[in-house]
């Protein structure tokens, strides 16, 4: 199965909702805590400059908007 990676802030309420949903579904995922203030070069490289979090990565697919995730 493809790895699920959640890039998020430690204290983001949007990230908390996503972590709860992943746990409720019983999905294993890797958590990557990113800094709350720029610069975030690794996230910028991943998202092409999209600045909001959380970002969910499933294989090569990147999901950037909480409502879509």
VEXDO-867339 format. One record per residue: residue in three letters; x, y, z of N, C-alpha, C in turn; residue number from 0. Coordinates in pm, whole numbers, plus 50000, padded with zeros to 5 digits. Example, Ala and Ser with C-alpha at 12.3 -4.5 7.8 and 13.67 -1.06 7.14 Angstrom:
BEGIN
R/res/n.xx/n.yy/n.zz/ca.xx/ca.yy/ca.zz/c.xx/c.yy/c.zz/n
R/ALA/51319/49431/50780/51230/49550/50780/51320/49670/50780/0
R/SER/51285/49775/50708/51367/49894/50714/51290/50003/50787/1
This chain:
BEGIN
R/res/n.xx/n.yy/n.zz/ca.xx/ca.yy/ca.zz/c.xx/c.yy/c.zz/n
R/UNK/50084/49881/50000/50000/50000/50000/50088/50124/50000/0
R/UNK/50038/50230/49942/50111/50355/49933/50115/50424/50068/1
R/UNK/50230/50481/50100/50244/50552/50227/50163/50681/50227/2
R/UNK/50103/50711/50340/50031/50836/50360/50117/50923/50451/3
R/UNK/50143/51046/50406/50226/51138/50483/50145/51266/50506/4
R/UNK/50133/51304/50632/50062/51427/50668/50165/51531/50711/5
R/UNK/50171/51640/50636/50258/51754/50668/50169/51856/50738/6
R/UNK/50205/51896/50861/50114/51981/50938/50188/52058/51046/7
R/UNK/50117/52160/51101/50162/52230/51221/50121/52148/51342/8
R/UNK/50194/52161/51448/50163/52084/51569/50029/52122/51630/9
R/UNK/49992/52250/51626/49872/52295/51697/49764/52349/51604/10
R/UNK/49757/52299/51482/49656/52342/51386/49526/52265/51408/11
R/UNK/49415/52337/51421/49285/52269/51438/49246/52193/51312/12
R/UNK/49285/52243/51194/49257/52171/51070/49335/52041/51065/13
R/UNK/49460/52045/51111/49541/51924/51115/49484/51824/51215/14
R/UNK/49433/51875/51327/49375/51786/51427/49254/51712/51371/15
R/UNK/49169/51781/51297/49054/51716/51233/49100/51604/51140/16
R/UNK/49204/51632/51064/49254/51533/50969/49317/51414/51042/17
R/UNK/49392/51440/51149/49450/51330/51227/49341/51243/51288/18
R/UNK/49235/51305/51338/49123/51230/51395/49053/51146/51288/19
R/UNK/49034/51202/51169/48970/51128/51061/49055/51009/51016/20
R/UNK/49185/51029/51005/49274/50918/50967/49272/50809/51073/21
R/UNK/49272/50849/51200/49265/50751/51309/49133/50678/51311/22
R/UNK/49023/50750/51286/48890/50689/51285/48879/50583/51174/23
R/UNK/48942/50611/51060/48941/50517/50948/49040/50403/50968/24
R/UNK/49126/50414/51069/49225/50311/51096/49340/50310/50997/25
R/UNK/49369/50425/50939/49477/50435/50840/49609/50469/50909/26
R/UNK/49713/50398/50871/49847/50430/50919/49903/50544/50835/27
R/UNK/49969/50639/50900/50027/50751/50828/50151/50799/50900/28
R/UNK/50235/50869/50826/50354/50931/50882/50322/51078/50906/29
R/UNK/50367/51131/51017/50342/51269/51053/50471/51349/51038/30
R/UNK/50463/51459/50963/50577/51548/50946/50535/51685/50998/31
R/UNK/50588/51726/51112/50556/51856/51170/50645/51961/51105/32
R/UNK/50582/52064/51050/50657/52169/50982/50652/52296/51066/33
R/UNK/50748/52388/51046/50749/52511/51125/50627/52598/51095/34
R/UNK/50581/52670/51195/50463/52754/51180/50487/52882/51102/35
R/UNK/50611/52922/51088/50642/53046/51016/50742/53015/50905/36
R/UNK/50732/53089/50793/50827/53069/50683/50968/53104/50727/37
R/UNK/51069/53057/50663/51066/52980/50538/51044/52831/50564/38
R/UNK/50979/52768/50468/50954/52623/50472/50996/52565/50338/39
R/UNK/51124/52557/50311/51170/52517/50177/51125/52377/50136/40
R/UNK/51118/52283/50229/51077/52147/50192/50930/52143/50152/41
R/UNK/50845/52216/50224/50703/52221/50189/50683/52296/50058/42
R/UNK/50756/52404/50037/50744/52479/49912/50784/52393/49793/43
R/UNK/50887/52313/49809/50928/52224/49701/50821/52118/49673/44
R/UNK/50755/52073/49776/50652/51969/49762/50525/52024/49697/45
R/UNK/50484/52145/49736/50355/52199/49692/50366/52301/49579/46
R/UNK/50485/52334/49538/50500/52433/49432/50469/52575/49477/47
R/UNK/50486/52602/49606/50464/52735/49659/50333/52753/49733/48
R/UNK/50246/52652/49734/50121/52660/49810/50157/52667/49957/49
R/UNK/50101/52763/50031/50151/52791/50165/50064/52740/50279/50
R/UNK/49944/52694/50253/49856/52652/50362/49882/52508/50402/51
R/UNK/49848/52477/50525/49859/52341/50575/49726/52303/50639/52
R/UNK/49696/52178/50654/49779/52061/50631/49788/52025/50484/53
R/UNK/49890/51946/50452/49909/51890/50319/49917/51740/50336/54
R/UNK/49836/51668/50260/49834/51523/50267/49899/51468/50141/55
R/UNK/49997/51381/50158/50068/51321/50047/50038/51171/50048/56
R/UNK/49984/51123/49936/49958/50980/49919/50031/50938/49793/57
R/UNK/50146/50874/49812/50229/50840/49697/50277/50967/49630/58
R/UNK/50248/50980/49499/50288/51099/49424/50180/51206/49423/59
R/UNK/50064/51177/49481/49953/51272/49484/49963/51363/49606/60
R/UNK/49937/51492/49584/49944/51593/49690/49806/51657/49703/61
R/UNK/49752/51658/49825/49623/51719/49853/49646/51836/49948/62
R/UNK/49606/51957/49905/49642/52078/49979/49527/52148/50048/63
R/UNK/49404/52116/50019/49291/52189/50076/49215/52095/50169/64
R/UNK/49194/52137/50292/49132/52051/50393/48995/52000/50350/65
R/UNK/48915/52083/50284/48782/52039/50241/48789/51926/50140/66
R/UNK/48892/51925/50057/48908/51818/49957/48963/51692/50022/67
R/UNK/49053/51710/50117/49113/51595/50184/49005/51519/50255/68
